[in-house]
Structure formats: structure tokens, C-alpha cells
Amino acid sequence: MRISRINEPHVFITMGDPSGIGPEIIMKSMASPSLEGLAIFVVIGDGGTMEAAAKKFWGGKISITSLREQREKCSFLPDVLNVVDPGGEIGEILPGNPTDEGAQKALDSLSAAVELVQKSSGRYPSALVTAPVSKERIASRSPGFIGHTEYFQEAFSSELVTMVMVGRNLTVVPVTRHIPIKDVAGVLTEGLIEKTLLQVIENRVIISGKEEVKIGVCALNPHGGEGGKIGTEEEDVIAPAVRAAKNIYTNIEGPMSADVMFYKAVKGGFDIVLAMYHDQGLAPFKMVDFDNGVNMTLGLNVVRTSPDHGTAFDIAGKGIASSESMEAAIKLAVRAVSQDT
Amino acid sequence: MRISRINEPHVFITMGDPSGIGPEIIMKSMASPSLEGLAIFVVIGDGGTMEAAAKKFWGGKISITSLREQREKCSFLPDVLNVVDPGGEIGEILPGNPTDEGAQKALDSLSAAVELVQKSSGRYPSALVTAPVSKERIASRSPGFIGHTEYFQEAFSSELVTMVMVGRNLTVVPVTRHIPIKDVAGVLTEGLIEKTLLQVIENRVIISGKEEVKIGVCALNPHGGEGGKIGTEEEDVIAPAVRAAKNIYTNIEGPMSADVMFYKAVKGGFDIVLAMYHDQGLAPFKMVDFDNGVNMTLGLNVVRTSPDHGTAFDIAGKGIASSESMEAAIKLAVRAVSQDT
């Protein structure tokens, strides 16, 4: 058994809800030759569930340790799949039948991941991949839980996190996310747009794999506001933010009418598109990249990626879940973490 | 020369800005074998411009009459392309160089079209196709001109007009159109959504070519409001409108998160999608159907269609403009008018 190299990248993967497709798509990804040897992989979740999934969907060797143990040494093996169990009873887990204990273990896996990422900081480069959880179930145990992004933002004390949807055809950054449409114009400030742009510029190689990218910025209003006739936010808020960001990086265009922007972007005219609100960016994105889309979070202590789908309880355990999006998420995490070295 | 049949459908086509690609794409469409004999075609615009365009891009026979003449008889020939000149001097027209006189003639062609449609009402079924105008240029002659849709709405004294974007991959109806994002939630009422749905249901065969269609209704907010956590308009406004419309026609689904809706629709899951606002529908639509999209207006005295692009002054006169969208617009008009008979 070889010893891990100095600075060998580590990818921490949280199990997600054990009754969902998480364990299955993690193991199917491990079975993919395209991921072999790219990094040291550490899955954080229930040992028994991961062992069963490994047997069923992979066949490779796993090494189960406890969080208590890893808390001190934070040391993982290069030739096996490392599993870190955060501890606690989980009871019987049946695919497709989520339980409170399962949701609790999924949540405990998130906090364990935060701990391991923090402890390993400075020892080796690391990235984080999350399998899907049931927000509703976790919220019933831990009120206030909204989702992975918000959880990690708090856990890592991050000021601004940016969500990036990376797909084969489009890469989209919604500047505002889960807020009602009536509040969008009010939340959208010059500062928020500029900071988001700067975070994207800083991470452009991680996002796109290349140094030179063309960034497009959507307008807020129809037809880009038509010179102020259909809204003034383009001139008052978005254009100044774009001008400010151009002092750092010049290859930015916009604000541009969203219906023109996505037509051009999908033909390759833009590498990264900033959308002003959720549906403006996500409706075009999911239309063409639903099956391979990866959700990336910037602004945390580590780059975090996740497949762009949910727990899919309806097909869990049937062996038919596609690991395409999970594999893409892991590859993107590897790219991010290799970028760091 | 044959005499037109009783009830033979008529398609009135307005020239658009004479310095734009309108005359070219009209004549290229006339040259398309797929349109031959489908209807009696009447182009309303400058006689000289249309004659020159016919020579350059078609080669067929045209018959030029004046609006004054047609005002009385409203009678057109089946074997030639009828051109009705609304009168007035136009001066020299150079492709790509819009003039005030050209814009005035484009506007006069619209009012002439309204007159002919009204005069011919009851004599034969008719539809209207509009080539692109320069809104800015017309507005500088006739302040208050916003666009074709609003012009015809006023000219025909229509209470509610609905814009339908018909493409090969998607058909989208934006319930609200050219208003700032901050005003969308306020403008969106249960009554407006219901009336729009009813207009779509009534015209579903014209829109889609079939009696049985599946209609999808988008939510307003991200994730469809997530049960009220991200906005309440889904429950308060959209769902009641959908329920009311289902009393007339049952095959309607929604409100559904827009990013799920368009993913499903583009795979054939929905024939017609109602979007709550401009970009929600138009960004996905133009991304996949920009080149072939047709803009259809319901709620006027006639069905009106138009290609989903502008005057394209930059390529006018070069002979490179694609008539794909114009031909699709004419075909859709023919379908609408044949439906009437």
C-alpha cells in the first residue's frame, strides 16, 4: 500500500440522505475509471450504509474509521476509499424510505466534513462534494436548516457565498437566489453584483478550467430596460458594478438582455453568465444541462460542489440512478483542489 | 388568370421598415415552394420598394394597386402577389439606412392593413403578418408608438391581447410583457392569468395545430415558492387561476417551478407554456428557437404573426437575411386563417 504524497489533493464527499440515491451515485462514481487516482477520496457518512453500497455498486476496498479517530490524525489512505463515520445510531435504512435518524446522520456528516476540512487545512489541499439531503427532513430535526449553501456559509463564517451552476453547455451564476421575485430588485445592489463578479473573476480557472474567460452579465429587466423605459436598475446598479469589476478583469460584457445573452452563451459566446435572479439563470441552465449540471459554491474555506439534483427517493435502491452529475461534481472538485497546489 | 374562390383565405403582410430586411424576407418567402397557393397574399407597403425586392429576390409577378382603390373593392388576385401602396412620398430608400419617410410609410402600412382587414371582414377569412419596423424611428414620427402589439390593440379596440411565441421546440406565452421586474408581482392578477389561459385555450388549435394540447403554467417565484417560503403568489394568484381555467379545459398543469417546466417542455412534456413574465419565458425560448421563432398575437380581430427578429439594418440589402422565421410566420398565419373557414 503506497503512502499518500505530500500535498496530494483530498476530496471529502458527504453521503447525503442514506435513503436517497447518494450512497449509490457515490459508489458508481468510485467505480468510474475516469476518477481513478485523481485524489484521495474520503466519504463522510454511515459506515454500514456505505459498505453495503460499495458492495452493491462498486466492489472496491473501503476503510472505515470514526470521526473521533480522524479528529486527531486527519490521515487518509490513497489506495482505498476512506469512510469516516461521524458516529451515532442510524437504525434500519431502507432506500426510498427516509427516516429522522437518517436525516440526523446526514446532518452529522456535514458538521464532520466541516471539522475535517478545517483540521486538514494547511496539511493538504482539499475540496468538498455533497450528495443530496432532504432539506425538509433535516429541518424537522434542526429547525432553520435551509440547505447546504447556507449551512456551510454559517459553519465557515463566510461573508459572501456565490453559487455557480456549471454545465456542459452553460455556466451560470445567479446573483440573488432563493428570494421572491417581488424582492429581487430591492436586494440587488451594486455592491452585491460587484462582489459576486469579483468572486467569479478570482475563481474563473476553477469554474471554467481556463485563465481567459468571457463573462456576460444579464440585465434585470426585459430588453435590458430599453434605455430606462422598462426599469432603471441597468443604468443605476448593474452597469456601475460591471465598470468597477472591469478594473480587475476586462473581458466582461453587459448588462445585456437575458434573452439575447443565453442565445449567445449557448452558442459559445460567453463562458460564464451572471444572472440577476434564480429563474433568469436556472431555467435556461436546467433546460440544456439538467443531467450533467454541477452546483459549485464559492466563498467558503473550500470549494464545494454537488450534483444538481435531489435525493430522488422514488428511484433510490433500484440501481437506476445516473451518477453523471455526481461524477461531474467530483471532477470539478478535483480540478479546484488541483488548482490550489 | 383564375378568379379567387369564395372564402379563399387572405394573408395581409405589412412591409416593415423599407430599409430593413423586411422586403427581402417577404420576397424570399414568396419564392418558397412551400407557401405556393396556400392563400391569396397581399403585401401592404411601398410599391417601388416591393417591386425592386421582387425582382431581386423572387422573380414572380406582382400587381400594385393603391389603398384608395382597394378601400372600395378590397379585391385581390390569386395568381400574383398583390401589393397595396398606402400612398405618400417615400424618397430614396437605401438598405441599411433608415429614413423618417421610410418609417412613416411603414406606419402608414400598418394603418392601411387595419383598414383592409376591417373592410374585408365577413367577405373572406384573413390573417395579418408583420415584417419588422424600427420602433424608435416610428416613435420619433408618432410619439407613443411602442410596438406592433400595442398599436393593433388600440386600432382594433381589443381588451386583452396575448403574445404567443411559437417555435419548433417550445411555445411560450408571457402573461406580463414589457414591464420592470419590480412591478411583475403587482401586475400579475388572478384575473389576468385566467383570461390569458382562456385565450390560449380558445386558440389552441391555431397555436399548436392540434385540438388536444398539454398546457403548463410556470410559478412566479424560485422553486415554485416552496410552499409559501419563497413567495405566496403561487397559492394566492396562480393556482386559483389554473383551477378556474380547468373548468373550461382540463389538460393544464401548474404552477410549476420554471426551471423544471422548461426542462420538461423542451423534451415534449408540454405543448404550450405560460410564463409569468418576459425573461422567464423568452430566455429559454430564444435559446432554442431564436432562428425559427414566430410571434403571434391573440385577441385582435385577426390573428397576427411576425418573425421574432428585428429590422437587421446591418445586413439589409446584402441578400444574406434568412427568411426562415418569416416563412414560419406566414405558415402560421395560413394555419390560423384556414382554421377560421
Interface residues (C-beta under 8 A of the other chain):
Chain A: R177 H178 I179 P180 I181 K182 V184 A185 G186 L220 N221 P222 H223 G225 E226 I230 G231 T232 E233 A258 D259 V260 M261 F262 Y263 V266 M276 Y277 H278 D279 Q280 L282 A283 P284 F285 K286 M287 V288 F290
Chain B: R177 H178 I179 P180 I181 K182 V184 A185 G186 L220 N221 P222 H223 G225 E226 I230 G231 T232 E233 A258 D259 V260 M261 F262 Y263 V266 M276 Y277 H278 D279 Q280 L282 A283 P284 F285 K286 M287 V288 F290
